[in-house]
Amino acid sequence: MGKDRPRGQAQGRVLNPDDLTGRPEGVRSRKVHGRRQGRPLRPGRKALLDNALPEIALRLPAPGARLDPATLFDPPPADLWLEIGFGSGEHLAAQAAAHANIGFIGCEPFLNGVTTFLKHAADRSLRNVRVFSDDARLVLEALPDASLGRAFILHPDPWPKKRHHRRRIVSQPVLDELARVLRPGAELRLATDHAEYGEWMLDQLAQTPHFRLVEQWRTPDRPDVADWPNSRYEQKALSVGIPCLYLKSVRRESA
Ligand SMILES: C[S@@+](CC[C@H](N)C(=O)[O-])C[C@H]1O[C@@H](n2cnc3c(N)ncnc32)[C@H](O)[C@@H]1O
């Protein structure tokens, strides 16, 4: 997400992104580095935010309490998967359509991306996704231990300047928290089109005691698209000849 930008306008009024998140009163907000809103939303997109988002928004429990995954979907799904920073949601929508028996939580603070996902969800009549339009780290904190079967962080913001590296989402604190909420044997999938962030990801995975790298692909190879659908940033990178790295790791049994 580049630099912080002033909040945009939607249909003549300033949208306050904080009104749209599922963060209850008392849950402290976290500094999300990057944009919450881009171009002004067209009326159709604004209507999706107003009408469709509340239907599938994930509401966090009171501070200190944990989410109860069993209450998120009716009927309860076979498993729960999480996508952090889904962007405009092409990957999330494709996974949710391919796995109707799985419940998905998608986290994305950029509201224009959220509206694009809402359109994909409406077009595909998806009923197995909950959206949190704020910082994914708040969801991680609220999830019970060993509650997830899979997590995705695809093409996260690379924050290329050295002084911004501490903003990178793939970091030891986030891997620790993912290790807490992923069951042993659960998959963590990472991808990037930024060569140096790719090395950083490999280094972060080498440092953590919690995950074991099991497979990696580099352009021109990639995982099977039926199992690992394309994301928008991946396609943007590939279309201009930037290679991508895809990493599949698993939560170790212990550690
Ligand atoms: C470069 S985009 C990639 C989007 C998508 N995964 C793709 O591959 O097309 C990174 C996304 O991560 C989101 N993001 C950044 N920090 C985040 C955070 N703390 N929690 C959730 N999403 C975050 C940004 O808003 C942005 O949409």
PDBQT file of the ligand as one rigid body, heavy atoms in Angstrom, charges set to zero:
ROOT
HETATM    1  C1  LIG A 301       0.213  -5.376  -2.566  1.00  0.00    +0.000 C 
HETATM    2  S1  LIG A 301      -1.391  -5.705  -2.031  1.00  0.00    +0.000 S 
HETATM    3  C2  LIG A 301      -1.667  -7.381  -2.530  1.00  0.00    +0.000 C 
HETATM    4  C3  LIG A 301      -3.100  -7.737  -2.576  1.00  0.00    +0.000 C 
HETATM    5  C4  LIG A 301      -3.429  -9.200  -2.932  1.00  0.00    +0.000 C 
HETATM    6  N1  LIG A 301      -2.972 -10.111  -1.921  1.00  0.00    +0.000 N 
HETATM    7  C5  LIG A 301      -2.873  -9.582  -4.267  1.00  0.00    +0.000 C 
HETATM    8  O1  LIG A 301      -1.938 -10.398  -4.300  1.00  0.00    +0.000 OA
HETATM    9  O2  LIG A 301      -3.381  -9.079  -5.283  1.00  0.00    +0.000 OA
HETATM   10  C6  LIG A 301      -1.170  -5.900  -0.272  1.00  0.00    +0.000 C 
HETATM   11  C7  LIG A 301      -2.460  -5.718   0.497  1.00  0.00    +0.000 C 
HETATM   12  O3  LIG A 301      -2.234  -5.952   1.891  1.00  0.00    +0.000 OA
HETATM   13  C8  LIG A 301      -3.084  -5.091   2.604  1.00  0.00    +0.000 C 
HETATM   14  N2  LIG A 301      -2.569  -4.919   3.965  1.00  0.00    +0.000 N 
HETATM   15  C9  LIG A 301      -1.518  -4.179   4.366  1.00  0.00    +0.000 A 
HETATM   16  N3  LIG A 301      -1.352  -4.254   5.688  1.00  0.00    +0.000 NA
HETATM   17  C10 LIG A 301      -2.341  -5.074   6.145  1.00  0.00    +0.000 A 
HETATM   18  C11 LIG A 301      -2.720  -5.538   7.435  1.00  0.00    +0.000 A 
HETATM   19  N4  LIG A 301      -2.033  -5.179   8.523  1.00  0.00    +0.000 N 
HETATM   20  N5  LIG A 301      -3.794  -6.356   7.544  1.00  0.00    +0.000 NA
HETATM   21  C12 LIG A 301      -4.477  -6.736   6.434  1.00  0.00    +0.000 A 
HETATM   22  N6  LIG A 301      -4.160  -6.330   5.184  1.00  0.00    +0.000 NA
HETATM   23  C13 LIG A 301      -3.114  -5.512   5.046  1.00  0.00    +0.000 A 
HETATM   24  C14 LIG A 301      -3.062  -3.808   1.796  1.00  0.00    +0.000 C 
HETATM   25  O4  LIG A 301      -4.175  -2.974   2.048  1.00  0.00    +0.000 OA
HETATM   26  C15 LIG A 301      -3.008  -4.310   0.378  1.00  0.00    +0.000 C 
HETATM   27  O5  LIG A 301      -4.295  -4.368  -0.210  1.00  0.00    +0.000 OA
ENDROOT
TORSDOF 0
